[in-house]
Amino acid sequence: MKSILRQLRQQIKAVPRKIWFLPLLLALCFLLLSLAIIALRYSELVQQIDEKLAFLALASVDTARSIISTLTGGLISLVVFSFSMVMVVLNQASAQFSPRLLPGLISQRQHQFILGFYLGAIIYNLTVLARIGPSDLEQSVPIISVLLAIVFGIVGLILFISFITTISNSVRIDTILHDLHASTQQKLQEYANNDVLTNQALPDDLEDWTPLNSASSGYLLQIETMDLLALCEKHKLKVNVLPYAGMFVLRGQEVLRVSKSVEEDLADDLLSCLLVKVQEDLQSDRLHGLKQVVEIAVKAMSPGINDPATAISGIDFLTSLLDTFLCNRPRNCAVDGNGGALVWLTARPLEEILFSLFSPLRTYCAGDVVVTRKIIYSLRQLQAIKTLSSTERLLFRQEVQKIKKDFLERSFNEADQGLISRL
């Protein structure tokens, strides 16, 4: 039962991140506004407001219908044009930069708000239009409703201008890289500043602990650390989570080690704290922004685009994000109220991070001397970070040697070979 409630809670927490959430919320607000005005149509307050607005000459049935019909048609045209333009922009971004950028562009809150406002205004107009009575009825036209429809139409035009501006800027490579840098840096800093986590060594008797295997295959999207900690406190357990967030696990693969044998129900509760899904959730991976920057740089060096300046900018942003990550390492252990270690997490190995980021750059950029030199400079800068251990510095030196070797094998210019060899 607890595992079902935990999964339900995880799904509810994910709802605000859905693309349809904000537009649906705004549309419902407009619908409730129109229904409220209809319900209060003949109240004393609304009657007084209508009397004060009589000078606007909106009481005519034909005038009201014409205005609202025109506004509704105009808003529908804006919706069609605006989001046809979105599809063109998304296609351009996918072709020039990376298809993995699409979720970030689609999920921009500003675009969702504009779509929700358009849909809500259309629903409001249709509801008001349906309530306009025959011309021979007294007070058949709700003046305040028509006036609000006009206001919503004007605001819609203003939002349309704003939308054109933002959608044009959203496909500029400097804007994309800046937004990726800002969002990824925020994720890295938030994760590192978790007050529940600390750094403690693994227990010596870890090999004697009871293993628990995954019940399904998929990506480990999230680890419910607080739920694991609560279960450990309640049942006097200690747990070591073997895979790291973002790792693909197979059904039957060992994912947990528990300090003592547990019953099947408790084992299911512990395993349910690991959210494993077949579909990868890019928003939950705090290092995904680094991968996107690398993909942009690699795409820029493709023969069809051949844009070394974009690749160099991408490497600069990647260096900055790696510096933030290396200086704000996530802690590996969750403790109880008394400071006792109960849950140990597994950090993604730095060697694997460097391989996944720099091997595509070596493969596709090593033929360009300018980009190769920039990669080596970036690796040297990261190697000089004071918080690194000697083993980690060796990893950066090895990456430098790899990029040098790949360049020297591809280059036939002795001057370029000498320049890279001396770095």
N, C-alpha and C positions, 0 to 999 in steps of 0.2 A: 504493500500500500504506500509506504514511504517513497519507494522508487517511482511509483506512478505520479505521486504528488510532486516529486522533484522534477520529473520530466515535464509535467504540466507547467510548473513554475519557470523552467527554462524556456519553454515555448512562449509563455506570456512575456517574459523579459525580452525575447527577440522580436516581439510584435512591433514596438516603436521603431525598429530599424528597417521594417519592411517598406517598400516603395509606395504601397497603396495606403499606408496608415494615415499620413497627414492629409492627403486629398480626401479620403473618406471622412475624416474627422471634420474638416472644413465644410464639406458638402452637408453633413448632418447638422452642423451649426446653422447653416443658411436655411435648411429645411425647418428646423425648430423655430427660427426667427419668423419665417413666413407663417407657420402654424400659430405662433403666439399672436401675431398681428391679426390673423383671421379670427382667433378666439376672442380677442379684445376689440373686435371691429366696432361694436356698438356700445362699448364702455364709455363712461363720461370723459375719461382722460383722452382717449383717441378722438372722441367727438370734438373736444376743445382744440386739439392739435389740428384737426382737419379744418376747423373754422379759421384758425390763424393762418393756415396755408392756402386758403381759398383764393388769394390774390394771384397764385401761380397758374390759375386757369387749367387745372388738371382734373377737374371734376367731370369733364365731358367723357362719356364712354368711348366714343370713337377716337378721341385724342389719346386717352389712356391706352387703349388697345394698340393704336398705331405706334406709340412710343415704346411700349414693352415688347411688341413684336419685333420692332427694328433693333432694339437692344439685344434681344435674344438671338436674332440672326447674326448680328455683328459679333457677339461673344462666341458663338459656334464657329464662325469663320476664323476668329483669332485662335481658338483651340486647334483647329485643323492646320492652320498655317504655322503656328508656333511649334507644334510637336512634329510636323513634317520636317521643319528645320532642325529639330533635335535629332531626328533619324539621320539626316544628312551629315550633321556634325559628328555623331557617333561613328558613322561609317568612315569619315575622314580620320578621326582619331584612331580608330582600329587599324586603318591601313598605314598610317604614317608613324604611329608610336607603338601601341601594344593593345591587343584585344582585352587584356586584363585591366585596362583602365576604364572599361565601360561601366562596371558596377559603381565605381566611384563617381563617374560623371552623371549616371542616371539617378543616383541616390542623393544628389545635392538638395539640401533642404529648401533652398530658394526656388528651385524649379518645381519641387513638389508643392510648395505653397502657392505658386502662381497657378498650377494646374488645379489645385483644390479650390482656389478662389473662382476661377472660371466655371468649374462644374457647379459650385455652390450658387453662384450668381444666376446661372442658367436654370437651376432647379427653383430658385426663388422666383425668377420671372415667370416661369411656367405655372407655379402655384398661384401667384397673384393674378395672372391672366385668366386662370380658371375661375377665380372668384369675382371677376368683374361681371356684374349682373346686367340685365336688360336696361335699356336707356329709360324706360318708363317707371323704373323703381327709384324711390327716394334714397339718396345716399348709396347709389349702386357702385360708385368708384371709391375705393379707399385711397385717399390722396397721399397719406403718409407712405403707403406701400409703393405707389408710383414714384414718389420722390426718392425713396431709398433705391429703387431700381435704377433711376437716373444716376444717383451717386455711385452705385456699384459699377455702372457702365463707364463712368469717368475714371474711377479707380482702375478698372480693367485696362483702359487705354494707357494709363501711367505704368502699370505693371508690364504691359506689352513692350513699352520702350525700355524699361529696365531689363526685361528678359532678353531683348535683342542685344543689349550691351553685354550682359553677363555671358550669354551663350557664345558671343563672338570672342570674348576674352578667355573662355574656358578651354579653347583648343590651342591657345598659344603655349608653346613648350615651356616658356619661363613660368607661366602661371601654373601649369600642371606640375612642374618640378617643385615649385614653391609650396603648393598645397600638399603634395606628397610629403615633403620635408616637414612641414608644420604638423600634420596629423600623425605621422610616424614618430616624430620626436616627442609629441605629447603622450603617445601610447607607451613609449619606452620609459619616460620619466614617471608616469603614473604607476606602472608595474613595479618599478624599482623602489618606489616610496611606500610600498605596502607595509603597514605597521605590524601586521600579524606575522610576517615572515622574518626570519633571521638566518644567520649562517652558522651551521653546526656540522661537524663531521658525522659521517655515517657510522652506525653501530658496528662493533667488531664482530658480533655474532650474526651478521646479516645473512650469511649462507645457511644458517639453521632456521630461518624464518619460513613460514608456510606460503607457497606461491599460489596466486589466484590468476586464472587465465581469462582472457577477453571472451565474451559471449558472441561477439559479432566482429565483422571486418569493417574498416573505415578509418577516417581521419580522427585523431583525438583533438576535437575542437576546443574543449574546455575541461578544466579540472576544478571541480567544486571543492576548493580547499577548506572552506568553513564547514561544509557538511561532513567532510572526512574528519576534520578536527573534532566536531561534535560527537561523531560515532566513536572515535578513539577515546575521548574522555569518558563517554558513557560506559563503554565495554572494556576499559583499561587495556587499550591496544596501542601498538605503534605500527605505522605503515610506511612503506617505501614505494613511491610511484616510479616505475621503471621507464616508461616512454615519456617523452616531452611533448608539450602542446604543439600540434601541427604535424606530428609524426603519424604515418600510416601503420596501423596494427592489423594483424590477421586474427581471424577467429581461432581461439585456442592458444594464442600467444600469451606468454606470461607478462602481465601488466602491473601486478601488485605483489608485494611481499609483506606478510602480516606476522607480527611478533609471536603469535600463538595460533593454534588451530581454531577455526570458527565454524559455526553452523551454516547450513546452506542459505538460510534467510539473511543472516548477517553478511555473508559473502556477496549475495545479490545486492544488498544495500550499499556495500562498499564499492562494488563494480559500477553501480548506477551513478556514482559520483563522477565517473569519467564519461563525458559526453562524446560518444563515438558515432559518427555519421559517415555515410558513403560519399555525400557531397561535401566538398571542401568549402568552408566558410572563410572567405578572405578577410572579412572584417575583424574576425577574432584573432588572427595571426598578427602579432605585434611586429614581426619582421617582414611582413608581406610588402610594406612600402619600400624596403631595400631591394627586394626582388623586382618590383616594378621599375625602380630607377635603373637597375641593370638592364632590364628588357628594353627600356627606352634607349639607352646608350647602344645596345647591340643592334636594335632596329635602325638607329641613325647611321650605323656603319654598313648597312646592307648595300649592295651595289645599286639597287633601285633608288635609294635616297642619298647615300654618300654625304653625310653631314657630320664631319668631325667636331664642329663647334658644339653641337648638341651632345655628342658623346662626352666631350670634355666637361661640359656643364653637369651632365649626369654623374660623372666620376667625382666632381667636387661635392655634390650633394650627398653621394654615397659615403664619401670620406667623413663628412660632418655627422651623418647618422651613425656610422660605425664608431666614431669618437664618443657620441652620446651613449651608445650601447656599452662600450668598453668601460666607460667611467661610471656607469650606473647599472652594474650587473644585478640581475634579479637574485634575491636571496633564495636559499634552497630548502628552508626548513620552517614549518609552522609549529608554533608553541602554544601551550595552554596558558591559563591565567597565572600560573606559578612560574612560567618560563621554561617548563619542561618540554623537550622536543618530542613531538608525536607523529608528525607527517614530514617525510623527506621527499622533496621533488627532484627530478632529474633535469638539469639544464642542458640545452642544446649545445653539443661540443663546438668549441670555437673553430676547430679544424674543419668541421662540416660546414659551418657558416661561411668561412672563407672560401672553401671549395665551391659551394653553390653560387657564390657571388662573383668570384674572380675567374673561375674556369670558363664561363661564357665570354667574358671580356678577353681572356687570352685567346680563345678560339676564333673570335670574329674581329678583334681589334689589333692583334699582334702584327698585322701587315702594315700598319700605319705608324710611322716613327713618332709623330707628335702625340698620338693617343697613347702609344706604348710608354713614352717618357712620362706622360701624366699619370698613368697607372703606377709606375715605379715610384714617382714622387709621393703619391698618395699612400702607398704601402710603407714608404720610409717615414712619413709623418705619423702613421698609426703605430709603427714599430717603436717610436720614441715616447709613447704614452707611458707615464711613470707607474701606473697601476698594473702594468702587465708583468707577468712572471717571465723567467728566463725561457721556459718552455714555450710560452705564447709568443715571445719575440722571435724564437726560432721558426715558428710557423709563418710569420711575415717574411722572414729572410728566405724561406723556401719558396713562397709565392713570388718573390722578386726573381729568384733564380729560374723559376718556371717561365715567367713572362720574357725574361732575357733569352732563354733558350729557344722559345718559340719564335721570337723576332729574328734571332740570328739565323735560324733555319730558313726563314722566308725572305729575308732581305739579301739583295745582291750589291748593295751600295756600301763600300768600305767605310766611308765617312759616317754613315748612319750606324753601321755596326760598331765602330769605335766609340761613337757617342753613347750608345746604349750600354756597351760593355763597361764604360767608366762609371756609370751610375751606381 
